[in-house]
Amino acid sequence: MAQNSQPLPEGQEEYEADIIVLEDEEGTEHSFEVIDAVDHKGARYMALVPYAEGEEALPEEDLDLVLMKVNQDEEGEYLDLIDDDEELYEVGHIFEKRLSEFFEIEDLPER
């Protein structure tokens, strides 16, 4: 099947999703798209949404935003849930401000 490709407008790069696969406690793999990342107070955080390939695969309901902290051990970097509520609220509000220009984000609860 031939693909009809048109040149992109000058200065615009082709979008390529940054996909990561995470394994849950039962060993099931889930694909996520990294939509933003930020460094805050010496730590790195990522905002992820469940990945759906193609518009037809997108869910009809809103996507859940998943916030993860990048940690490191002797084997390398890994993503972990943010356990501390205060840290989660703080990072959540940072991402809310950063992403609200591009996405409709429900207001996060106040501390």
MMTF fields as JSON, N, C-alpha, C and O atoms, coordinates in Angstrom:
{
  "mmtfVersion": "1.0.0",
  "mmtfProducer": "UNKNOWN",
  "numBonds": 443,
  "numAtoms": 444,
  "numGroups": 111,
  "numChains": 1,
  "numModels": 1,
  "chainsPerModel": [1],
  "groupsPerChain": [111],
  "chainIdList": ["A"],
  "bondAtomList": [4, 2, 8, 6, 12, 10, 16, 14, 20, 18, 24, 22, 28, 26, 32, 30, 36, 34, 40, 38, 44, 42, 48, 46, 52, 50, 56, 54, 60, 58, 64, 62, 68, 66, 72, 70, 76, 74, 80, 78, 84, 82, 88, 86, 92, 90, 96, 94, 100, 98, 104, 102, 108, 106, 112, 110, 116, 114, 120, 118, 124, 122, 128, 126, 132, 130, 136, 134, 140, 138, 144, 142, 148, 146, 152, 150, 156, 154, 160, 158, 164, 162, 168, 166, 172, 170, 176, 174, 180, 178, 184, 182, 188, 186, 192, 190, 196, 194, 200, 198, 204, 202, 208, 206, 212, 210, 216, 214, 220, 218, 224, 222, 228, 226, 232, 230, 236, 234, 240, 238, 244, 242, 248, 246, 252, 250, 256, 254, 260, 258, 264, 262, 268, 266, 272, 270, 276, 274, 280, 278, 284, 282, 288, 286, 292, 290, 296, 294, 300, 298, 304, 302, 308, 306, 312, 310, 316, 314, 320, 318, 324, 322, 328, 326, 332, 330, 336, 334, 340, 338, 344, 342, 348, 346, 352, 350, 356, 354, 360, 358, 364, 362, 368, 366, 372, 370, 376, 374, 380, 378, 384, 382, 388, 386, 392, 390, 396, 394, 400, 398, 404, 402, 408, 406, 412, 410, 416, 414, 420, 418, 424, 422, 428, 426, 432, 430, 436, 434, 440, 438],
  "bondOrderList": [1, 1, 1, 1, 1, 1, 1, 1, 1, 1, 1, 1, 1, 1, 1, 1, 1, 1, 1, 1, 1, 1, 1, 1, 1, 1, 1, 1, 1, 1, 1, 1, 1, 1, 1, 1, 1, 1, 1, 1, 1, 1, 1, 1, 1, 1, 1, 1, 1, 1, 1, 1, 1, 1, 1, 1, 1, 1, 1, 1, 1, 1, 1, 1, 1, 1, 1, 1, 1, 1, 1, 1, 1, 1, 1, 1, 1, 1, 1, 1, 1, 1, 1, 1, 1, 1, 1, 1, 1, 1, 1, 1, 1, 1, 1, 1, 1, 1, 1, 1, 1, 1, 1, 1, 1, 1, 1, 1, 1, 1],
  "groupList": [{"groupName": "MET", "atomNameList": ["N", "CA", "C", "O"], "elementList": ["N", "C", "C", "O"], "formalChargeList": [0, 0, 0, 0], "bondAtomList": [1, 0, 2, 1, 3, 2], "bondOrderList": [1, 1, 2], "singleLetterCode": "M", "chemCompType": "L-PEPTIDE LINKING"}, {"groupName": "ALA", "atomNameList": ["N", "CA", "C", "O"], "elementList": ["N", "C", "C", "O"], "formalChargeList": [0, 0, 0, 0], "bondAtomList": [1, 0, 2, 1, 3, 2], "bondOrderList": [1, 1, 2], "singleLetterCode": "A", "chemCompType": "L-PEPTIDE LINKING"}, {"groupName": "GLN", "atomNameList": ["N", "CA", "C", "O"], "elementList": ["N", "C", "C", "O"], "formalChargeList": [0, 0, 0, 0], "bondAtomList": [1, 0, 2, 1, 3, 2], "bondOrderList": [1, 1, 2], "singleLetterCode": "Q", "chemCompType": "L-PEPTIDE LINKING"}, {"groupName": "ASN", "atomNameList": ["N", "CA", "C", "O"], "elementList": ["N", "C", "C", "O"], "formalChargeList": [0, 0, 0, 0], "bondAtomList": [1, 0, 2, 1, 3, 2], "bondOrderList": [1, 1, 2], "singleLetterCode": "N", "chemCompType": "L-PEPTIDE LINKING"}, {"groupName": "SER", "atomNameList": ["N", "CA", "C", "O"], "elementList": ["N", "C", "C", "O"], "formalChargeList": [0, 0, 0, 0], "bondAtomList": [1, 0, 2, 1, 3, 2], "bondOrderList": [1, 1, 2], "singleLetterCode": "S", "chemCompType": "L-PEPTIDE LINKING"}, {"groupName": "PRO", "atomNameList": ["N", "CA", "C", "O"], "elementList": ["N", "C", "C", "O"], "formalChargeList": [0, 0, 0, 0], "bondAtomList": [1, 0, 2, 1, 3, 2], "bondOrderList": [1, 1, 2], "singleLetterCode": "P", "chemCompType": "L-PEPTIDE LINKING"}, {"groupName": "LEU", "atomNameList": ["N", "CA", "C", "O"], "elementList": ["N", "C", "C", "O"], "formalChargeList": [0, 0, 0, 0], "bondAtomList": [1, 0, 2, 1, 3, 2], "bondOrderList": [1, 1, 2], "singleLetterCode": "L", "chemCompType": "L-PEPTIDE LINKING"}, {"groupName": "GLU", "atomNameList": ["N", "CA", "C", "O"], "elementList": ["N", "C", "C", "O"], "formalChargeList": [0, 0, 0, 0], "bondAtomList": [1, 0, 2, 1, 3, 2], "bondOrderList": [1, 1, 2], "singleLetterCode": "E", "chemCompType": "L-PEPTIDE LINKING"}, {"groupName": "GLY", "atomNameList": ["N", "CA", "C", "O"], "elementList": ["N", "C", "C", "O"], "formalChargeList": [0, 0, 0, 0], "bondAtomList": [1, 0, 2, 1, 3, 2], "bondOrderList": [1, 1, 2], "singleLetterCode": "G", "chemCompType": "PEPTIDE LINKING"}, {"groupName": "TYR", "atomNameList": ["N", "CA", "C", "O"], "elementList": ["N", "C", "C", "O"], "formalChargeList": [0, 0, 0, 0], "bondAtomList": [1, 0, 2, 1, 3, 2], "bondOrderList": [1, 1, 2], "singleLetterCode": "Y", "chemCompType": "L-PEPTIDE LINKING"}, {"groupName": "ASP", "atomNameList": ["N", "CA", "C", "O"], "elementList": ["N", "C", "C", "O"], "formalChargeList": [0, 0, 0, 0], "bondAtomList": [1, 0, 2, 1, 3, 2], "bondOrderList": [1, 1, 2], "singleLetterCode": "D", "chemCompType": "L-PEPTIDE LINKING"}, {"groupName": "ILE", "atomNameList": ["N", "CA", "C", "O"], "elementList": ["N", "C", "C", "O"], "formalChargeList": [0, 0, 0, 0], "bondAtomList": [1, 0, 2, 1, 3, 2], "bondOrderList": [1, 1, 2], "singleLetterCode": "I", "chemCompType": "L-PEPTIDE LINKING"}, {"groupName": "VAL", "atomNameList": ["N", "CA", "C", "O"], "elementList": ["N", "C", "C", "O"], "formalChargeList": [0, 0, 0, 0], "bondAtomList": [1, 0, 2, 1, 3, 2], "bondOrderList": [1, 1, 2], "singleLetterCode": "V", "chemCompType": "L-PEPTIDE LINKING"}, {"groupName": "THR", "atomNameList": ["N", "CA", "C", "O"], "elementList": ["N", "C", "C", "O"], "formalChargeList": [0, 0, 0, 0], "bondAtomList": [1, 0, 2, 1, 3, 2], "bondOrderList": [1, 1, 2], "singleLetterCode": "T", "chemCompType": "L-PEPTIDE LINKING"}, {"groupName": "HIS", "atomNameList": ["N", "CA", "C", "O"], "elementList": ["N", "C", "C", "O"], "formalChargeList": [0, 0, 0, 0], "bondAtomList": [1, 0, 2, 1, 3, 2], "bondOrderList": [1, 1, 2], "singleLetterCode": "H", "chemCompType": "L-PEPTIDE LINKING"}, {"groupName": "PHE", "atomNameList": ["N", "CA", "C", "O"], "elementList": ["N", "C", "C", "O"], "formalChargeList": [0, 0, 0, 0], "bondAtomList": [1, 0, 2, 1, 3, 2], "bondOrderList": [1, 1, 2], "singleLetterCode": "F", "chemCompType": "L-PEPTIDE LINKING"}, {"groupName": "LYS", "atomNameList": ["N", "CA", "C", "O"], "elementList": ["N", "C", "C", "O"], "formalChargeList": [0, 0, 0, 0], "bondAtomList": [1, 0, 2, 1, 3, 2], "bondOrderList": [1, 1, 2], "singleLetterCode": "K", "chemCompType": "L-PEPTIDE LINKING"}, {"groupName": "ARG", "atomNameList": ["N", "CA", "C", "O"], "elementList": ["N", "C", "C", "O"], "formalChargeList": [0, 0, 0, 0], "bondAtomList": [1, 0, 2, 1, 3, 2], "bondOrderList": [1, 1, 2], "singleLetterCode": "R", "chemCompType": "L-PEPTIDE LINKING"}],
  "groupTypeList": [0, 1, 2, 3, 4, 2, 5, 6, 5, 7, 8, 2, 7, 7, 9, 7, 1, 10, 11, 11, 12, 6, 7, 10, 7, 7, 8, 13, 7, 14, 4, 15, 7, 12, 11, 10, 1, 12, 10, 14, 16, 8, 1, 17, 9, 0, 1, 6, 12, 5, 9, 1, 7, 8, 7, 7, 1, 6, 5, 7, 7, 10, 6, 10, 6, 12, 6, 0, 16, 12, 3, 2, 10, 7, 7, 8, 7, 9, 6, 10, 6, 11, 10, 10, 10, 7, 7, 6, 9, 7, 12, 8, 14, 11, 15, 7, 16, 17, 6, 4, 7, 15, 15, 7, 11, 7, 10, 6, 5, 7, 17],
  "groupIdList": [1, 2, 3, 4, 5, 6, 7, 8, 9, 10, 11, 12, 13, 14, 15, 16, 17, 18, 19, 20, 21, 22, 23, 24, 25, 26, 27, 28, 29, 30, 31, 32, 33, 34, 35, 36, 37, 38, 39, 40, 41, 42, 43, 44, 45, 46, 47, 48, 49, 50, 51, 52, 53, 54, 55, 56, 57, 58, 59, 60, 61, 62, 63, 64, 65, 66, 67, 68, 69, 70, 71, 72, 73, 74, 75, 76, 77, 78, 79, 80, 81, 82, 83, 84, 85, 86, 87, 88, 89, 90, 91, 92, 93, 94, 95, 96, 97, 98, 99, 100, 101, 102, 103, 104, 105, 106, 107, 108, 109, 110, 111],
  "secStructList": [7, 7, 7, 7, 7, 7, 7, 7, 7, 6, 6, 7, 7, 7, 7, 7, 7, 7, 3, 3, 3, 3, 3, 7, 6, 6, 1, 7, 3, 3, 3, 3, 3, 3, 3, 3, 3, 3, 3, 3, 6, 6, 3, 3, 3, 3, 3, 3, 3, 3, 7, 7, 1, 1, 4, 4, 4, 1, 7, 1, 1, 7, 7, 7, 7, 3, 3, 3, 3, 3, 3, 3, 3, 6, 6, 3, 3, 3, 3, 3, 3, 7, 7, 7, 2, 2, 2, 2, 2, 2, 2, 2, 2, 2, 2, 2, 2, 2, 2, 6, 6, 6, 1, 7, 7, 7, 7, 7, 7, 7, 7],
  "xCoordList": [0.846, 0.0, 0.894, 1.781, 0.658, 1.445, 0.979, -0.207, 1.916, 1.594, 1.735, 2.75, 0.715, 0.727, 1.363, 0.74, 2.588, 3.227, 3.396, 3.812, 3.066, 3.216, 4.298, 4.46, 5.035, 6.065, 5.424, 4.349, 6.103, 5.64, 5.965, 6.933, 5.155, 5.475, 6.877, 7.345, 7.526, 8.89, 8.985, 8.175, 9.967, 10.183, 9.371, 9.551, 8.483, 7.662, 8.23, 8.474, 8.439, 8.956, 7.801, 6.741, 8.013, 6.988, 6.888, 7.899, 5.643, 5.422, 5.68, 5.17, 6.466, 6.705, 6.48, 7.172, 5.507, 5.151, 6.299, 6.991, 6.495, 7.49, 6.751, 6.083, 6.876, 6.12, 7.014, 8.156, 6.467, 7.156, 6.177, 4.964, 6.719, 5.895, 6.23, 7.388, 5.186, 5.352, 4.64, 3.62, 5.18, 4.602, 3.983, 4.625, 2.722, 2.06, 2.438, 3.226, 1.862, 2.218, 1.878, 2.497, 0.886, 0.495, 1.319, 1.129, 2.237, 3.079, 2.48, 3.043, 1.352, 0.722, 1.395, 1.621, 1.715, 2.359, 1.318, 0.296, 1.595, 0.726, 1.594, 2.667, 1.119, 1.855, 1.347, 0.143, 2.283, 1.967, 2.746, 3.838, 2.145, 2.828, 3.283, 2.497, 4.545, 5.084, 4.672, 5.083, 3.853, 3.42, 4.168, 4.113, 4.862, 5.654, 6.592, 6.35, 7.65, 8.599, 9.135, 9.271, 9.438, 9.924, 10.893, 10.739, 11.892, 12.795, 12.306, 12.034, 12.192, 11.701, 12.372, 12.316, 12.995, 13.665, 14.616, 14.635, 15.401, 16.414, 15.909, 16.67, 14.643, 14.085, 13.445, 13.091, 13.304, 12.678, 11.318, 11.178, 10.325, 8.961, 8.457, 8.86, 7.565, 6.976, 5.462, 4.907, 4.806, 3.35, 3.052, 3.524, 2.266, 1.966, 0.466, -0.319, 0.071, -1.314, -1.277, -0.316, -2.332, -2.375, -2.238, -2.848, -1.437, -1.161, -2.208, -2.56, -2.697, -3.625, -3.086, -2.897, -2.838, -2.274, -3.377, -4.272, -3.309, -4.299, -5.527, -5.87, -6.187, -7.36, -8.495, -9.229, -8.652, -9.75, -9.583, -10.558, -8.382, -8.127, -8.274, -8.227, -8.451, -8.597, -9.9, -10.941, -9.841, -11.076, -12.001, -11.555, -13.301, -14.271, -14.287, -14.619, -13.936, -13.912, -12.547, -11.61, -12.464, -11.223, -10.116, -10.368, -8.901, -7.736, -7.274, -7.358, -6.794, -6.217, -4.756, -4.006, -4.369, -2.985, -2.282, -2.735, -1.181, -0.418, 0.903, 1.646, 1.185, 2.437, 3.387, 3.024, 4.598, 5.601, 6.893, 7.201, 7.627, 8.926, 10.018, 9.926, 11.042, 12.175, 13.161, 13.685, 13.407, 14.386, 15.521, 15.438, 16.581, 17.742, 18.31, 18.365, 18.729, 19.449, 20.67, 21.009, 21.327, 22.549, 22.314, 23.257, 21.051, 20.737, 20.345, 20.258, 20.11, 19.75, 18.489, 18.076, 17.875, 16.674, 15.43, 15.351, 14.461, 13.16, 12.101, 12.405, 10.857, 9.741, 9.042, 8.891, 8.618, 7.944, 6.786, 6.798, 5.787, 4.668, 5.153, 6.133, 4.475, 4.808, 3.998, 2.78, 4.666, 3.993, 3.571, 2.535, 4.348, 4.102, 3.011, 3.156, 1.912, 0.784, 1.188, 0.761, 1.996, 2.441, 3.234, 3.019, 4.139, 4.939, 4.038, 4.235, 3.057, 2.139, 1.32, 1.173, 0.783, 0.027, 0.902, 0.482, 2.114, 3.025, 3.362, 3.275, 3.743, 4.1, 2.859, 2.943, 1.716, 0.475, 0.119, -0.313, 0.292, -0.011, 0.98, 0.613, 2.222, 3.206, 2.777, 2.77, 2.417, 1.986, 0.66, 0.449, -0.227, -1.506, -1.26, -1.885, -0.364, -0.043, 0.612, 0.283, 1.532, 2.271, 1.384, 1.559, 0.444, -0.338, -1.69, -2.33, -2.14, -3.478, -3.635, -4.756, -2.543, -2.603, -2.982, -3.572, -2.645, -2.849, -3.991, -4.556, -4.335, -5.336, -6.33, -6.007, -7.545, -8.511, -8.189, -8.241, -7.861, -7.47, -8.415, -8.617, -9.002, -9.855, -8.994, -7.855, -9.541, -8.784, -8.413, -9.228, -7.188, -6.712, -7.228, -7.398, -7.481, -7.937, -6.833, -5.643, -7.257, -6.298, -5.842, -6.526, -4.692, -4.145, -4.934, -4.623],
  "yCoordList": [-1.169, 0.0, 1.235, 1.372, 2.112, 3.333, 4.333, 4.434, 5.043, 6.042, 7.423, 7.733, 8.245, 9.599, 10.513, 10.837, 10.924, 11.801, 13.186, 13.346, 14.166, 15.541, 16.18, 15.833, 17.104, 17.772, 18.566, 19.146, 18.577, 19.352, 20.82, 21.151, 21.697, 23.135, 23.397, 22.709, 24.388, 24.706, 24.954, 25.689, 24.345, 24.525, 23.573, 23.554, 22.784, 21.845, 20.446, 19.971, 19.793, 18.441, 17.458, 17.778, 16.261, 15.232, 14.754, 14.538, 14.591, 14.165, 12.671, 11.874, 12.307, 10.903, 10.707, 11.301, 9.868, 9.639, 8.983, 8.117, 9.402, 8.818, 7.776, 8.117, 6.517, 5.43, 4.646, 4.32, 4.348, 3.464, 2.37, 2.579, 1.215, 0.088, -0.201, -0.41, -0.207, -0.485, -1.783, -2.118, -2.501, -3.772, -3.59, -3.06, -4.032, -3.917, -5.098, -5.959, -5.127, -6.16, -7.57, -8.536, -7.696, -9.017, -9.431, -10.522, -8.563, -8.884, -8.466, -8.779, -7.769, -7.305, -6.018, -5.103, -5.959, -4.778, -3.778, -4.155, -2.49, -1.394, -0.346, 0.004, 0.151, 1.173, 2.559, 2.784, 3.48, 4.857, 5.792, 5.474, 6.959, 8.003, 9.067, 9.54, 9.439, 10.508, 11.825, 12.116, 12.625, 13.883, 15.088, 16.177, 14.901, 15.993, 15.417, 14.342, 16.141, 15.775, 17.068, 18.077, 17.018, 18.217, 17.817, 16.776, 18.667, 18.515, 19.455, 20.626, 18.941, 19.75, 19.287, 18.108, 20.211, 19.94, 18.745, 17.885, 18.707, 17.681, 16.327, 15.361, 16.245, 14.972, 15.188, 16.311, 14.109, 14.153, 13.466, 12.398, 14.097, 13.573, 13.51, 14.308, 12.544, 12.398, 12.345, 11.769, 12.963, 12.894, 11.941, 12.138, 10.911, 9.871, 9.744, 10.041, 9.297, 8.914, 7.548, 7.222, 6.744, 5.452, 5.672, 6.584, 4.838, 5.0, 4.282, 3.133, 4.982, 4.404, 4.73, 5.899, 3.703, 3.921, 4.276, 3.471, 5.461, 5.921, 6.502, 6.138, 7.409, 8.081, 7.122, 7.319, 6.081, 5.138, 4.343, 3.795, 4.272, 3.527, 4.389, 3.877, 5.694, 6.577, 6.286, 6.091, 6.258, 6.032, 7.229, 8.361, 6.966, 8.056, 8.894, 10.079, 8.294, 9.049, 9.719, 9.468, 10.568, 11.285, 10.311, 9.259, 10.686, 9.89, 10.287, 11.452, 9.319, 9.599, 9.983, 9.324, 11.041, 11.473, 10.745, 10.776, 10.093, 9.338, 10.068, 10.33, 10.39, 11.065, 10.061, 9.336, 10.026, 9.081, 9.83, 10.866, 9.28, 9.846, 8.945, 7.72, 9.556, 8.812, 8.605, 9.566, 7.355, 7.001, 6.242, 5.856, 6.027, 5.326, 4.395, 4.726, 3.226, 2.296, 1.795, 2.335, 0.773, 0.279, -0.289, -0.406, -0.645, -1.186, -0.102, -0.37, 1.113, 2.209, 2.915, 2.794, 3.659, 4.425, 3.553, 2.601, 3.91, 3.25, 4.246, 5.218, 3.999, 4.861, 4.273, 3.058, 5.155, 4.718, 5.66, 6.824, 5.142, 5.971, 6.982, 6.736, 8.108, 9.119, 8.803, 8.982, 8.336, 7.895, 9.033, 8.947, 10.084, 11.191, 12.102, 12.643, 12.28, 13.096, 14.541, 15.115, 15.13, 16.518, 16.665, 17.611, 15.743, 15.756, 15.577, 16.249, 14.683, 14.434, 15.68, 16.023, 16.368, 17.602, 18.665, 19.328, 18.827, 19.847, 19.597, 20.504, 18.372, 18.016, 18.06, 18.48, 17.634, 17.676, 19.083, 19.294, 20.039, 21.43, 22.004, 22.847, 21.552, 21.985, 21.504, 22.278, 20.218, 19.686, 20.31, 20.539, 20.585, 21.217, 22.556, 22.853, 23.354, 24.652, 24.477, 25.193, 23.532, 23.325, 22.776, 23.144, 21.907, 21.209, 21.841, 21.492, 22.765, 23.334, 24.113, 24.309, 24.551, 25.265, 24.323, 24.753, 23.043, 22.075, 21.098, 20.544, 20.882, 19.878, 20.469, 21.384, 19.932, 20.284, 19.427, 18.198, 20.078, 19.363, 19.755, 20.939, 18.739, 19.019, 19.596, 19.172, 20.57, 21.165, 20.106, 19.261, 20.163, 19.238, 19.678, 20.874, 18.725, 19.114, 19.885, 19.658, 20.787, 21.535, 20.675, 19.736, 21.005, 20.247, 20.511, 19.963],
  "zCoordList": [0.0, 0.0, 0.0, 0.843, -0.931, -1.022, 0.026, 0.337, 0.543, 1.556, 0.934, 0.31, 1.106, 0.577, 1.619, 2.63, 1.373, 2.347, 1.747, 0.599, 2.545, 2.119, 2.966, 4.136, 2.386, 3.188, 4.319, 4.166, 5.445, 6.583, 6.361, 5.677, 6.94, 6.836, 7.379, 8.286, 6.817, 7.217, 8.72, 9.285, 9.358, 10.786, 11.649, 12.867, 11.058, 11.844, 11.706, 10.597, 12.828, 12.832, 12.922, 13.459, 12.392, 12.478, 13.923, 14.592, 14.394, 15.771, 15.893, 15.106, 16.873, 17.161, 18.655, 19.482, 18.989, 20.387, 21.139, 20.603, 22.384, 23.279, 24.123, 25.1, 23.739, 24.36, 25.312, 24.99, 26.5, 27.439, 27.847, 27.871, 28.164, 28.594, 30.053, 30.415, 30.881, 32.306, 32.639, 32.038, 33.589, 34.022, 35.4, 36.306, 35.562, 36.86, 37.754, 37.361, 38.969, 39.949, 39.488, 39.934, 38.587, 38.073, 36.856, 36.319, 36.419, 35.27, 33.936, 32.887, 33.953, 32.722, 32.259, 33.051, 30.959, 30.413, 29.927, 29.352, 30.169, 29.753, 29.066, 29.557, 27.922, 27.172, 27.548, 27.668, 27.73, 28.074, 27.157, 26.686, 26.921, 26.177, 27.164, 27.985, 27.081, 27.918, 27.259, 26.136, 27.966, 27.382, 27.951, 27.38, 29.069, 29.628, 30.679, 31.228, 30.946, 32.002, 32.59, 31.898, 33.886, 34.559, 35.672, 36.311, 35.884, 37.019, 38.103, 37.84, 39.336, 40.445, 41.735, 42.086, 42.424, 43.701, 43.615, 44.496, 42.541, 42.381, 41.914, 41.88, 41.557, 41.083, 39.711, 39.351, 38.957, 37.624, 37.704, 38.3, 37.092, 37.085, 35.651, 34.805, 35.384, 34.058, 34.169, 35.105, 33.185, 33.06, 31.907, 30.787, 32.193, 31.212, 31.009, 31.91, 29.815, 29.55, 28.874, 28.177, 29.083, 28.391, 26.889, 26.333, 26.238, 24.815, 23.978, 24.243, 22.965, 22.001, 20.615, 20.278, 19.813, 18.484, 17.493, 17.235, 16.952, 15.981, 16.646, 17.771, 15.942, 16.504, 16.808, 17.776, 15.99, 16.211, 17.499, 18.012, 18.023, 19.258, 20.503, 21.622, 20.317, 21.474, 22.211, 21.585, 23.531, 24.296, 24.193, 24.001, 24.323, 24.231, 25.508, 25.465, 26.632, 27.881, 28.054, 27.296, 29.061, 29.338, 29.735, 30.322, 29.403, 29.786, 31.181, 31.567, 31.919, 33.23, 33.063, 32.342, 33.728, 33.737, 34.874, 36.018, 34.551, 35.539, 35.765, 34.819, 37.016, 37.36, 37.986, 38.912, 37.473, 37.958, 38.282, 37.693, 39.225, 39.615, 39.048, 39.126, 38.483, 37.954, 39.095, 39.657, 39.429, 40.46, 39.813, 38.647, 40.57, 40.034, 41.088, 42.272, 40.635, 41.501, 40.74, 39.687, 41.262, 40.63, 39.228, 38.445, 38.9, 37.574, 36.577, 35.379, 37.052, 36.154, 36.609, 37.762, 35.683, 36.003, 35.931, 35.154, 36.767, 36.737, 37.189, 37.88, 36.794, 37.175, 38.382, 38.504, 39.27, 40.494, 40.78, 40.378, 41.48, 41.908, 42.937, 43.64, 43.024, 44.017, 45.262, 45.276, 46.307, 47.531, 48.442, 49.102, 48.486, 49.405, 48.854, 47.758, 49.603, 49.146, 48.869, 47.868, 49.731, 49.566, 48.269, 47.511, 48.018, 46.794, 45.57, 44.558, 45.65, 44.537, 44.215, 43.042, 45.228, 45.008, 44.36, 43.411, 44.871, 44.365, 42.894, 42.066, 42.582, 41.21, 40.319, 39.165, 40.839, 40.076, 39.644, 38.511, 40.525, 40.195, 39.182, 38.363, 39.235, 38.233, 36.856, 35.898, 36.752, 35.464, 35.025, 33.834, 35.969, 35.63, 34.938, 33.92, 35.48, 34.879, 33.514, 32.569, 33.41, 32.163, 31.049, 29.887, 31.382, 30.362, 30.073, 29.081, 30.919, 30.747, 29.443, 28.973, 28.862, 27.588, 26.443, 25.451, 26.582, 25.505, 25.76, 24.817, 27.033, 27.396, 28.385, 29.142, 28.365, 29.402, 30.617, 30.557, 31.702, 32.914, 34.023, 34.295, 34.671, 35.811, 36.914, 37.111, 37.638, 38.737, 39.748, 40.12, 40.181, 41.202, 42.557, 42.795, 43.455, 44.798, 45.521, 45.302, 46.374, 47.187, 48.35, 48.755, 48.874, 50.018, 51.258, 52.316]
}
